[in-house]
Amino acid sequence: MFSEMLRTLKCREAIKDHFFVNGEFRAGYEAKLRIDCLRKHGLVHGDAFTVLWKEPRVILYEVGDIEKNIAYLVNTMKFDNR
């Protein structure tokens, strides 16, 4: 499921090539890890996929970096839509 979605993302070919450098299964697994990270921080499943769809480069980021960015947005910038 994730690998099919990754193939349909609208981004530069260089980014897509980087997604699939270790194979389709690994790319899908890495996407799932990022989706799970976003869900852990309060996004519903559909919103997490929207983030991935609008900003496909999020797959290139390490999960720890994503968590740091979320912490910055919530704690420093006081961005919280709850």
N, C-alpha and C positions, 0 to 999 in steps of 0.2 A: 504494500500500500504506500509506504513512504517513498520507496524508490520510484514508483510511478508518478507520484506528486512531484518529486524532485526533477524528473525529466520534463515536466510541463512548466516549471518555473520560468519566468521571463527575466533572464539575467544574462550577462556576458558569457560567452562560451568558455572563457578561461576559468570563470568561477564554477561552471558546471563540470568542467574537466577536473577541477580540484575536488569537487564533491566525490566523483567516481574514481579517483586515483587508486583506491584500494578495493574497488569492486562495488557492485550494486547493493549487495547485502550489507556491507559495512557502511555505505552511505545512508541507507535506510535506518540502520541502527544509530548512527550518529545524529540523524535528524530526530529520532525518537528521544534520545537523551536530552536534546535541546528543548523539545516540546515538554518533556517531563519536568525540566528545570523551570520553565515558564509557568507550568501548572502548579508547581510547588509554591510559587510566589503569588498565587491567587488568581491567575488567569484561567478562565474556563477553556475547555478544549477548543472550541471554535475560535476564540480570541488568540490562543497560542498559535493556531494554524494561520490566522490572519497576519500575525507578526512575521511568521516564516514566509508567507506569500508576498508581503510588501517589502520585506528586507531579507532576501535569500542569503545574504552574506552572513547571517547569524549562525549558519551551520559551520562557518569557518572559525568562529570564536570558540575558545575553550569554555567549558561550563562554568569554571571558576570566574572567568572574565565576565560572563553574562550575569552571574550573581553579584559581582562587584558593581556593575552598571546599574542593576536594579536597586541595590543598596544606596547608591549615589542618588538615583532619581527619587527614591522614597524618603531617605533620611536628610540629605543635603538640600535637594531642590524642593522638598516637601510636596512631591507629586504623588498623590494618592486619590484614586477615583472612587473610593468606597464611601 
